[in-house]
């Protein structure tokens, strides 16, 4: 009886182990290739969805601009009873496609949003001009903080931050100087969006969330629209006018809800203050905030844009922010 050679048995064992290792390596490589391909496909799908959402919201902004342009041609005063003030409830976009011919992505897309009169809020740029704090507007902002049960002392810090970020006023005929010419110091942050207030040490995210719906930052100085402003903003402004109080703001809101103000001088008449200046408030608006939200399949996108309306021309977009 002959026995198998030990060396031949060892060679067969090594061959089996080598074959198993090669098989495992091949499976690992193939799995890695499939994974990379899946990641690339998903990345391309996400990019396509992102572009589709952006184009849908761009179309919504164009639609908003048309509404604002039509409103300018048919109405003098801007008030909450106009078409631009009606929010768009969540709407499936395939409702506007004939015979259900929308592709699978567009068929799942939902759009919602609305427009807000930006001049219904207090413009923080009113606090300073040319780097100089406006004392009268500072008093308005203090009143607003009091109405919102917040510390009025915060107004001074915000006003200083707004002024620090503005170009300094120059002498007549001379160019405007930057806010800071000292190259050894960091340049102050220019307050361009409400979120920029977080650079102020005393402003916390919780405080900003409470203040957000009552303030805005618009180019230059603007007047508050008495037809659209909330009672807190109106009360803050009216308290800086002789013989008026926050109670007059409640009276004015109740009056405008029955019939909107058609003329600036009508504000004093309704409050029984015939000697009230007509230029303290306004009843027309140039700036509007447009909010839009689109959801498509597993992704969503929110956009806020600031639009400026100038006469009968098509409103132009000042800025767009995506969330």
SEVO-482955 format. One record per residue (C-alpha): residue number from 0; residue in three letters; chain; y, z, x. Coordinates in nm, 2 decimals, always signed. Example, Ala and Ser with C-alpha at 12.3 -4.5 7.8 and 13.67 -1.06 7.14 Angstrom:
+-----+---------+--------+--------+--------+--------+
! num ! residuo ! cadena !      y !      z !      x !
+-----+---------+--------+--------+--------+--------+
!   0 !     Ala !      A !  -0.45 !  +0.78 !  +1.23 !
!   1 !     Ser !      A !  -0.11 !  +0.71 !  +1.37 !
+-----+---------+--------+--------+--------+--------+
END
This chain:
+-----+---------+--------+--------+--------+--------+
! num ! residuo ! cadena !      y !      z !      x !
+-----+---------+--------+--------+--------+--------+
!   0 !     Unk !      A !  +0.00 !  +0.00 !  +0.00 !
!   1 !     Unk !      A !  +0.33 !  -0.11 !  +0.14 !
!   2 !     Unk !      A !  +0.65 !  +0.07 !  +0.08 !
!   3 !     Unk !      A !  +0.99 !  -0.10 !  +0.03 !
!   4 !     Unk !      A !  +1.22 !  -0.11 !  +0.33 !
!   5 !     Unk !      A !  +1.48 !  +0.18 !  +0.30 !
!   6 !     Unk !      A !  +1.75 !  -0.05 !  +0.44 !
!   7 !     Unk !      A !  +1.69 !  -0.31 !  +0.16 !
!   8 !     Unk !      A !  +1.72 !  -0.04 !  -0.10 !
!   9 !     Unk !      A !  +2.05 !  +0.08 !  +0.04 !
!  10 !     Unk !      A !  +2.19 !  -0.28 !  +0.05 !
!  11 !     Unk !      A !  +2.10 !  -0.33 !  -0.32 !
!  12 !     Unk !      A !  +2.28 !  +0.00 !  -0.40 !
!  13 !     Unk !      A !  +2.59 !  -0.10 !  -0.21 !
!  14 !     Unk !      A !  +2.59 !  -0.44 !  -0.39 !
!  15 !     Unk !      A !  +2.57 !  -0.27 !  -0.73 !
!  16 !     Unk !      A !  +2.86 !  -0.03 !  -0.64 !
!  17 !     Unk !      A !  +3.07 !  -0.32 !  -0.50 !
!  18 !     Unk !      A !  +3.01 !  -0.53 !  -0.82 !
!  19 !     Unk !      A !  +3.11 !  -0.23 !  -1.04 !
!  20 !     Unk !      A !  +3.43 !  -0.18 !  -0.83 !
!  21 !     Unk !      A !  +3.52 !  -0.55 !  -0.85 !
!  22 !     Unk !      A !  +3.46 !  -0.55 !  -1.22 !
!  23 !     Unk !      A !  +3.68 !  -0.24 !  -1.26 !
!  24 !     Unk !      A !  +3.95 !  -0.39 !  -1.05 !
!  25 !     Unk !      A !  +3.94 !  -0.72 !  -1.25 !
!  26 !     Unk !      A !  +3.96 !  -0.53 !  -1.58 !
!  27 !     Unk !      A !  +4.26 !  -0.32 !  -1.45 !
!  28 !     Unk !      A !  +4.44 !  -0.64 !  -1.33 !
!  29 !     Unk !      A !  +4.38 !  -0.81 !  -1.66 !
!  30 !     Unk !      A !  +4.49 !  -0.51 !  -1.86 !
!  31 !     Unk !      A !  +4.80 !  -0.48 !  -1.65 !
!  32 !     Unk !      A !  +4.89 !  -0.84 !  -1.71 !
!  33 !     Unk !      A !  +4.84 !  -0.81 !  -2.09 !
!  34 !     Unk !      A !  +5.06 !  -0.49 !  -2.08 !
!  35 !     Unk !      A !  +5.33 !  -0.67 !  -1.89 !
!  36 !     Unk !      A !  +5.31 !  -0.96 !  -2.13 !
!  37 !     Unk !      A !  +5.33 !  -0.73 !  -2.43 !
!  38 !     Unk !      A !  +5.64 !  -0.55 !  -2.28 !
!  39 !     Unk !      A !  +5.81 !  -0.88 !  -2.21 !
!  40 !     Unk !      A !  +5.74 !  -1.00 !  -2.57 !
!  41 !     Unk !      A !  +5.87 !  -0.68 !  -2.72 !
!  42 !     Unk !      A !  +6.18 !  -0.70 !  -2.49 !
!  43 !     Unk !      A !  +6.25 !  -1.05 !  -2.61 !
!  44 !     Unk !      A !  +6.20 !  -0.95 !  -2.97 !
!  45 !     Unk !      A !  +6.44 !  -0.66 !  -2.93 !
!  46 !     Unk !      A !  +6.70 !  -0.88 !  -2.77 !
!  47 !     Unk !      A !  +6.66 !  -1.13 !  -3.06 !
!  48 !     Unk !      A !  +6.70 !  -0.85 !  -3.32 !
!  49 !     Unk !      A !  +7.01 !  -0.72 !  -3.14 !
!  50 !     Unk !      A !  +7.17 !  -1.06 !  -3.14 !
!  51 !     Unk !      A !  +7.08 !  -1.11 !  -3.51 !
!  52 !     Unk !      A !  +7.23 !  -0.77 !  -3.60 !
!  53 !     Unk !      A !  +7.55 !  -0.85 !  -3.40 !
!  54 !     Unk !      A !  +7.59 !  -1.18 !  -3.57 !
!  55 !     Unk !      A !  +7.54 !  -1.03 !  -3.92 !
!  56 !     Unk !      A !  +7.81 !  -0.77 !  -3.85 !
!  57 !     Unk !      A !  +8.04 !  -1.04 !  -3.70 !
!  58 !     Unk !      A !  +8.00 !  -1.22 !  -4.03 !
!  59 !     Unk !      A !  +8.08 !  -0.90 !  -4.22 !
!  60 !     Unk !      A !  +8.40 !  -0.86 !  -4.01 !
!  61 !     Unk !      A !  +8.50 !  -1.22 !  -4.10 !
!  62 !     Unk !      A !  +8.43 !  -1.14 !  -4.47 !
!  63 !     Unk !      A !  +8.65 !  -0.82 !  -4.44 !
!  64 !     Unk !      A !  +8.93 !  -1.02 !  -4.28 !
!  65 !     Unk !      A !  +8.92 !  -1.27 !  -4.57 !
!  66 !     Unk !      A !  +8.94 !  -0.98 !  -4.82 !
!  67 !     Unk !      A !  +9.24 !  -0.83 !  -4.64 !
!  68 !     Unk !      A !  +9.42 !  -1.17 !  -4.62 !
!  69 !     Unk !      A !  +9.36 !  -1.23 !  -4.99 !
!  70 !     Unk !      A !  +9.49 !  -0.89 !  -5.07 !
!  71 !     Unk !      A !  +9.81 !  -0.95 !  -4.87 !
!  72 !     Unk !      A !  +9.88 !  -1.26 !  -5.07 !
!  73 !     Unk !      A !  +9.84 !  -1.10 !  -5.42 !
!  74 !     Unk !      A !  +9.97 !  -0.74 !  -5.38 !
!  75 !     Unk !      A ! +10.27 !  -0.56 !  -5.24 !
!  76 !     Unk !      A ! +10.15 !  -0.20 !  -5.22 !
!  77 !     Unk !      A !  +9.82 !  -0.10 !  -5.07 !
!  78 !     Unk !      A !  +9.63 !  +0.15 !  -5.28 !
!  79 !     Unk !      A !  +9.27 !  +0.28 !  -5.34 !
!  80 !     Unk !      A !  +9.23 !  +0.06 !  -5.65 !
!  81 !     Unk !      A !  +9.22 !  -0.27 !  -5.46 !
!  82 !     Unk !      A !  +8.91 !  -0.47 !  -5.37 !
!  83 !     Unk !      A !  +8.92 !  -0.37 !  -5.00 !
!  84 !     Unk !      A !  +8.88 !  -0.01 !  -5.09 !
!  85 !     Unk !      A !  +8.54 !  -0.06 !  -5.27 !
!  86 !     Unk !      A !  +8.25 !  +0.02 !  -5.03 !
!  87 !     Unk !      A !  +7.95 !  -0.21 !  -5.00 !
!  88 !     Unk !      A !  +7.64 !  -0.02 !  -5.09 !
!  89 !     Unk !      A !  +7.32 !  -0.09 !  -4.89 !
!  90 !     Unk !      A !  +7.23 !  -0.45 !  -4.98 !
!  91 !     Unk !      A !  +6.93 !  -0.66 !  -4.88 !
!  92 !     Unk !      A !  +7.05 !  -0.99 !  -4.73 !
!  93 !     Unk !      A !  +6.76 !  -1.19 !  -4.88 !
!  94 !     Unk !      A !  +6.93 !  -1.15 !  -5.22 !
!  95 !     Unk !      A !  +7.17 !  -1.41 !  -5.10 !
!  96 !     Unk !      A !  +6.91 !  -1.66 !  -4.98 !
!  97 !     Unk !      A !  +6.79 !  -1.92 !  -5.23 !
!  98 !     Unk !      A !  +6.42 !  -1.93 !  -5.32 !
!  99 !     Unk !      A !  +6.33 !  -1.65 !  -5.07 !
! 100 !     Unk !      A !  +6.35 !  -1.89 !  -4.78 !
! 101 !     Unk !      A !  +6.48 !  -1.62 !  -4.54 !
! 102 !     Unk !      A !  +6.28 !  -1.56 !  -4.23 !
! 103 !     Unk !      A !  +6.08 !  -1.24 !  -4.19 !
! 104 !     Unk !      A !  +6.36 !  -1.06 !  -3.99 !
! 105 !     Unk !      A !  +6.65 !  -1.16 !  -4.21 !
! 106 !     Unk !      A !  +6.45 !  -1.08 !  -4.52 !
! 107 !     Unk !      A !  +6.42 !  -0.72 !  -4.41 !
! 108 !     Unk !      A !  +6.79 !  -0.69 !  -4.31 !
! 109 !     Unk !      A !  +7.01 !  -0.45 !  -4.50 !
! 110 !     Unk !      A !  +7.39 !  -0.44 !  -4.48 !
! 111 !     Unk !      A !  +7.63 !  -0.16 !  -4.59 !
! 112 !     Unk !      A !  +7.98 !  -0.05 !  -4.50 !
! 113 !     Unk !      A !  +8.34 !  -0.03 !  -4.61 !
! 114 !     Unk !      A !  +8.71 !  -0.04 !  -4.52 !
! 115 !     Unk !      A !  +8.94 !  +0.25 !  -4.47 !
! 116 !     Unk !      A !  +9.32 !  +0.24 !  -4.46 !
! 117 !     Unk !      A !  +9.39 !  +0.35 !  -4.10 !
! 118 !     Unk !      A !  +9.74 !  +0.45 !  -4.20 !
! 119 !     Unk !      A !  +9.60 !  +0.71 !  -4.44 !
! 120 !     Unk !      A !  +9.54 !  +0.92 !  -4.14 !
! 121 !     Unk !      A !  +9.78 !  +1.08 !  -3.89 !
! 122 !     Unk !      A !  +9.84 !  +0.85 !  -3.59 !
! 123 !     Unk !      A !  +9.81 !  +1.06 !  -3.28 !
! 124 !     Unk !      A ! +10.03 !  +0.81 !  -3.09 !
! 125 !     Unk !      A ! +10.32 !  +0.93 !  -3.31 !
! 126 !     Unk !      A ! +10.31 !  +1.25 !  -3.10 !
! 127 !     Unk !      A ! +10.47 !  +1.08 !  -2.80 !
! 128 !     Unk !      A ! +10.67 !  +0.77 !  -2.71 !
! 129 !     Unk !      A ! +10.72 !  +0.66 !  -2.35 !
! 130 !     Unk !      A ! +10.56 !  +0.97 !  -2.22 !
! 131 !     Unk !      A ! +10.80 !  +1.20 !  -2.42 !
! 132 !     Unk !      A ! +10.67 !  +1.43 !  -2.69 !
! 133 !     Unk !      A ! +10.81 !  +1.37 !  -3.04 !
! 134 !     Unk !      A ! +10.90 !  +1.72 !  -3.17 !
! 135 !     Unk !      A ! +10.91 !  +1.61 !  -3.54 !
! 136 !     Unk !      A ! +10.57 !  +1.45 !  -3.53 !
! 137 !     Unk !      A ! +10.43 !  +1.75 !  -3.33 !
! 138 !     Unk !      A ! +10.53 !  +1.97 !  -3.63 !
! 139 !     Unk !      A ! +10.35 !  +1.73 !  -3.86 !
! 140 !     Unk !      A ! +10.03 !  +1.76 !  -3.65 !
! 141 !     Unk !      A ! +10.06 !  +2.14 !  -3.64 !
! 142 !     Unk !      A ! +10.08 !  +2.15 !  -4.02 !
! 143 !     Unk !      A !  +9.78 !  +1.92 !  -4.04 !
! 144 !     Unk !      A !  +9.57 !  +2.16 !  -3.82 !
! 145 !     Unk !      A !  +9.68 !  +2.45 !  -4.04 !
! 146 !     Unk !      A !  +9.58 !  +2.26 !  -4.35 !
! 147 !     Unk !      A !  +9.24 !  +2.21 !  -4.20 !
! 148 !     Unk !      A !  +9.21 !  +2.58 !  -4.10 !
! 149 !     Unk !      A !  +9.23 !  +2.50 !  -3.73 !
! 150 !     Unk !      A !  +9.43 !  +2.66 !  -3.46 !
! 151 !     Unk !      A !  +9.79 !  +2.50 !  -3.47 !
! 152 !     Unk !      A !  +9.83 !  +2.57 !  -3.10 !
! 153 !     Unk !      A !  +9.59 !  +2.28 !  -3.03 !
! 154 !     Unk !      A !  +9.87 !  +2.04 !  -3.13 !
! 155 !     Unk !      A ! +10.06 !  +2.10 !  -2.81 !
! 156 !     Unk !      A !  +9.76 !  +2.03 !  -2.59 !
! 157 !     Unk !      A !  +9.69 !  +1.71 !  -2.77 !
! 158 !     Unk !      A ! +10.05 !  +1.59 !  -2.76 !
! 159 !     Unk !      A ! +10.07 !  +1.66 !  -2.39 !
! 160 !     Unk !      A !  +9.75 !  +1.46 !  -2.33 !
! 161 !     Unk !      A !  +9.88 !  +1.17 !  -2.54 !
! 162 !     Unk !      A ! +10.21 !  +1.17 !  -2.35 !
! 163 !     Unk !      A ! +10.05 !  +1.20 !  -2.01 !
! 164 !     Unk !      A !  +9.85 !  +0.88 !  -2.07 !
! 165 !     Unk !      A ! +10.15 !  +0.67 !  -2.17 !
! 166 !     Unk !      A ! +10.38 !  +0.47 !  -1.94 !
! 167 !     Unk !      A ! +10.70 !  +0.66 !  -1.87 !
! 168 !     Unk !      A ! +11.01 !  +0.54 !  -2.04 !
! 169 !     Unk !      A ! +11.24 !  +0.36 !  -1.80 !
! 170 !     Unk !      A ! +11.62 !  +0.31 !  -1.79 !
! 171 !     Unk !      A ! +11.75 !  +0.00 !  -1.99 !
! 172 !     Unk !      A ! +11.67 !  -0.31 !  -1.80 !
! 173 !     Unk !      A ! +11.42 !  -0.15 !  -1.56 !
! 174 !     Unk !      A ! +11.04 !  -0.19 !  -1.59 !
! 175 !     Unk !      A ! +10.83 !  +0.08 !  -1.74 !
! 176 !     Unk !      A ! +10.68 !  +0.32 !  -1.49 !
! 177 !     Unk !      A ! +10.31 !  +0.43 !  -1.50 !
! 178 !     Unk !      A ! +10.23 !  +0.77 !  -1.64 !
! 179 !     Unk !      A ! +10.17 !  +0.91 !  -1.29 !
! 180 !     Unk !      A ! +10.29 !  +0.76 !  -0.96 !
! 181 !     Unk !      A ! +10.14 !  +1.03 !  -0.74 !
! 182 !     Unk !      A !  +9.83 !  +0.86 !  -0.58 !
! 183 !     Unk !      A !  +9.70 !  +1.20 !  -0.46 !
! 184 !     Unk !      A !  +9.63 !  +1.31 !  -0.82 !
! 185 !     Unk !      A !  +9.38 !  +1.15 !  -1.06 !
! 186 !     Unk !      A !  +9.55 !  +0.93 !  -1.32 !
! 187 !     Unk !      A !  +9.55 !  +1.10 !  -1.67 !
! 188 !     Unk !      A !  +9.31 !  +0.96 !  -1.92 !
! 189 !     Unk !      A !  +9.48 !  +0.73 !  -2.17 !
! 190 !     Unk !      A !  +9.39 !  +0.85 !  -2.52 !
! 191 !     Unk !      A !  +9.28 !  +0.52 !  -2.69 !
! 192 !     Unk !      A !  +9.01 !  +0.64 !  -2.92 !
! 193 !     Unk !      A !  +8.96 !  +0.97 !  -3.12 !
! 194 !     Unk !      A !  +8.66 !  +1.05 !  -2.90 !
! 195 !     Unk !      A !  +8.89 !  +1.05 !  -2.60 !
! 196 !     Unk !      A !  +9.02 !  +1.39 !  -2.72 !
! 197 !     Unk !      A !  +8.71 !  +1.55 !  -2.57 !
! 198 !     Unk !      A !  +8.88 !  +1.53 !  -2.23 !
! 199 !     Unk !      A !  +9.11 !  +1.81 !  -2.35 !
! 200 !     Unk !      A !  +8.94 !  +2.14 !  -2.25 !
! 201 !     Unk !      A !  +9.02 !  +2.31 !  -2.58 !
! 202 !     Unk !      A !  +8.87 !  +2.03 !  -2.79 !
! 203 !     Unk !      A !  +8.50 !  +2.07 !  -2.86 !
! 204 !     Unk !      A !  +8.26 !  +1.83 !  -3.04 !
! 205 !     Unk !      A !  +8.25 !  +2.06 !  -3.34 !
! 206 !     Unk !      A !  +8.63 !  +2.07 !  -3.36 !
! 207 !     Unk !      A !  +8.65 !  +1.69 !  -3.32 !
! 208 !     Unk !      A !  +8.39 !  +1.64 !  -3.60 !
! 209 !     Unk !      A !  +8.61 !  +1.84 !  -3.83 !
! 210 !     Unk !      A !  +8.93 !  +1.65 !  -3.73 !
! 211 !     Unk !      A !  +8.79 !  +1.30 !  -3.71 !
! 212 !     Unk !      A !  +8.85 !  +1.20 !  -4.08 !
! 213 !     Unk !      A !  +9.21 !  +1.29 !  -4.07 !
! 214 !     Unk !      A !  +9.34 !  +1.14 !  -3.74 !
! 215 !     Unk !      A !  +9.34 !  +0.80 !  -3.59 !
! 216 !     Unk !      A !  +9.49 !  +0.63 !  -3.28 !
! 217 !     Unk !      A !  +9.69 !  +0.31 !  -3.36 !
! 218 !     Unk !      A !  +9.91 !  +0.10 !  -3.13 !
! 219 !     Unk !      A ! +10.26 !  +0.24 !  -3.13 !
! 220 !     Unk !      A ! +10.40 !  +0.46 !  -3.41 !
! 221 !     Unk !      A ! +10.32 !  +0.41 !  -3.77 !
! 222 !     Unk !      A ! +10.40 !  +0.57 !  -4.11 !
! 223 !     Unk !      A ! +10.15 !  +0.73 !  -4.34 !
! 224 !     Unk !      A ! +10.06 !  +0.54 !  -4.66 !
! 225 !     Unk !      A ! +10.13 !  +0.77 !  -4.95 !
! 226 !     Unk !      A !  +9.90 !  +0.57 !  -5.17 !
! 227 !     Unk !      A !  +9.59 !  +0.63 !  -4.97 !
! 228 !     Unk !      A !  +9.64 !  +0.94 !  -4.75 !
! 229 !     Unk !      A !  +9.43 !  +1.25 !  -4.83 !
! 230 !     Unk !      A !  +9.61 !  +1.56 !  -4.96 !
! 231 !     Unk !      A !  +9.59 !  +1.74 !  -4.63 !
! 232 !     Unk !      A !  +9.77 !  +1.46 !  -4.44 !
! 233 !     Unk !      A ! +10.03 !  +1.43 !  -4.71 !
! 234 !     Unk !      A ! +10.09 !  +1.80 !  -4.71 !
! 235 !     Unk !      A ! +10.13 !  +1.81 !  -4.34 !
! 236 !     Unk !      A ! +10.41 !  +1.54 !  -4.36 !
! 237 !     Unk !      A ! +10.58 !  +1.67 !  -4.67 !
! 238 !     Unk !      A ! +10.62 !  +2.02 !  -4.53 !
! 239 !     Unk !      A ! +10.85 !  +1.88 !  -4.26 !
! 240 !     Unk !      A ! +11.09 !  +1.75 !  -4.53 !
! 241 !     Unk !      A ! +11.34 !  +1.99 !  -4.67 !
! 242 !     Unk !      A ! +11.25 !  +2.17 !  -4.99 !
! 243 !     Unk !      A ! +10.89 !  +2.02 !  -5.00 !
! 244 !     Unk !      A ! +10.56 !  +2.20 !  -4.97 !
! 245 !     Unk !      A ! +10.19 !  +2.14 !  -4.97 !
! 246 !     Unk !      A ! +10.19 !  +2.19 !  -5.35 !
! 247 !     Unk !      A ! +10.40 !  +1.87 !  -5.37 !
! 248 !     Unk !      A ! +10.13 !  +1.68 !  -5.19 !
! 249 !     Unk !      A !  +9.88 !  +1.78 !  -5.46 !
! 250 !     Unk !      A ! +10.13 !  +1.67 !  -5.73 !
! 251 !     Unk !      A ! +10.18 !  +1.34 !  -5.55 !
! 252 !     Unk !      A !  +9.81 !  +1.27 !  -5.53 !
! 253 !     Unk !      A !  +9.76 !  +1.35 !  -5.90 !
! 254 !     Unk !      A ! +10.04 !  +1.12 !  -5.99 !
! 255 !     Unk !      A !  +9.93 !  +0.82 !  -5.77 !
! 256 !     Unk !      A !  +9.57 !  +0.85 !  -5.91 !
! 257 !     Unk !      A !  +9.72 !  +0.77 !  -6.25 !
! 258 !     Unk !      A !  +9.95 !  +0.49 !  -6.13 !
! 259 !     Unk !      A !  +9.99 !  +0.39 !  -5.77 !
! 260 !     Unk !      A ! +10.33 !  +0.39 !  -5.59 !
! 261 !     Unk !      A ! +10.49 !  +0.05 !  -5.60 !
! 262 !     Unk !      A ! +10.80 !  +0.14 !  -5.39 !
! 263 !     Unk !      A ! +10.87 !  +0.39 !  -5.11 !
! 264 !     Unk !      A ! +11.17 !  +0.54 !  -5.29 !
! 265 !     Unk !      A ! +10.94 !  +0.61 !  -5.59 !
! 266 !     Unk !      A ! +10.78 !  +0.90 !  -5.39 !
! 267 !     Unk !      A ! +11.09 !  +1.12 !  -5.42 !
! 268 !     Unk !      A ! +11.14 !  +1.03 !  -5.79 !
! 269 !     Unk !      A ! +10.78 !  +1.14 !  -5.88 !
! 270 !     Unk !      A ! +10.84 !  +1.47 !  -5.69 !
! 271 !     Unk !      A ! +11.17 !  +1.53 !  -5.86 !
! 272 !     Unk !      A ! +11.35 !  +1.50 !  -5.52 !
! 273 !     Unk !      A ! +11.60 !  +1.23 !  -5.58 !
! 274 !     Unk !      A ! +11.77 !  +1.30 !  -5.24 !
! 275 !     Unk !      A ! +11.45 !  +1.25 !  -5.04 !
! 276 !     Unk !      A ! +11.47 !  +0.98 !  -4.78 !
! 277 !     Unk !      A ! +11.27 !  +0.66 !  -4.86 !
! 278 !     Unk !      A ! +11.16 !  +0.61 !  -4.50 !
! 279 !     Unk !      A ! +10.95 !  +0.93 !  -4.46 !
! 280 !     Unk !      A ! +10.63 !  +0.76 !  -4.59 !
! 281 !     Unk !      A ! +10.51 !  +0.41 !  -4.67 !
! 282 !     Unk !      A ! +10.31 !  +0.24 !  -4.94 !
! 283 !     Unk !      A ! +10.19 !  -0.06 !  -4.73 !
! 284 !     Unk !      A !  +9.94 !  -0.08 !  -4.45 !
! 285 !     Unk !      A !  +9.90 !  -0.30 !  -4.15 !
! 286 !     Unk !      A !  +9.59 !  -0.14 !  -3.99 !
! 287 !     Unk !      A !  +9.24 !  -0.10 !  -4.14 !
! 288 !     Unk !      A !  +8.92 !  +0.05 !  -4.01 !
! 289 !     Unk !      A !  +8.61 !  -0.16 !  -4.09 !
! 290 !     Unk !      A !  +8.28 !  +0.02 !  -4.08 !
! 291 !     Unk !      A !  +7.95 !  -0.17 !  -4.10 !
! 292 !     Unk !      A !  +7.58 !  -0.08 !  -4.07 !
! 293 !     Unk !      A !  +7.29 !  -0.32 !  -4.05 !
! 294 !     Unk !      A !  +6.92 !  -0.23 !  -4.04 !
! 295 !     Unk !      A !  +6.65 !  -0.48 !  -3.96 !
! 296 !     Unk !      A !  +6.29 !  -0.39 !  -3.93 !
! 297 !     Unk !      A !  +6.26 !  -0.10 !  -3.68 !
! 298 !     Unk !      A !  +6.62 !  -0.12 !  -3.55 !
! 299 !     Unk !      A !  +6.97 !  -0.04 !  -3.67 !
! 300 !     Unk !      A !  +7.32 !  -0.10 !  -3.55 !
! 301 !     Unk !      A !  +7.66 !  +0.05 !  -3.66 !
! 302 !     Unk !      A !  +7.99 !  -0.10 !  -3.58 !
! 303 !     Unk !      A !  +8.35 !  +0.02 !  -3.63 !
! 304 !     Unk !      A !  +8.64 !  -0.22 !  -3.59 !
! 305 !     Unk !      A !  +9.02 !  -0.18 !  -3.61 !
! 306 !     Unk !      A !  +9.19 !  -0.48 !  -3.77 !
! 307 !     Unk !      A !  +9.56 !  -0.55 !  -3.79 !
! 308 !     Unk !      A !  +9.70 !  -0.75 !  -4.08 !
! 309 !     Unk !      A ! +10.03 !  -0.94 !  -4.02 !
! 310 !     Unk !      A ! +10.17 !  -1.12 !  -4.32 !
! 311 !     Unk !      A !  +9.96 !  -1.41 !  -4.46 !
! 312 !     Unk !      A !  +9.79 !  -1.48 !  -4.13 !
! 313 !     Unk !      A !  +9.42 !  -1.40 !  -4.08 !
! 314 !     Unk !      A !  +9.39 !  -1.03 !  -3.97 !
! 315 !     Unk !      A !  +9.30 !  -0.99 !  -3.60 !
! 316 !     Unk !      A !  +9.05 !  -0.75 !  -3.45 !
! 317 !     Unk !      A !  +9.21 !  -0.49 !  -3.21 !
! 318 !     Unk !      A !  +8.89 !  -0.34 !  -3.09 !
! 319 !     Unk !      A !  +8.52 !  -0.32 !  -3.18 !
! 320 !     Unk !      A !  +8.29 !  -0.03 !  -3.10 !
! 321 !     Unk !      A !  +7.91 !  -0.03 !  -3.15 !
! 322 !     Unk !      A !  +7.70 !  +0.29 !  -3.21 !
+-----+---------+--------+--------+--------+--------+
END
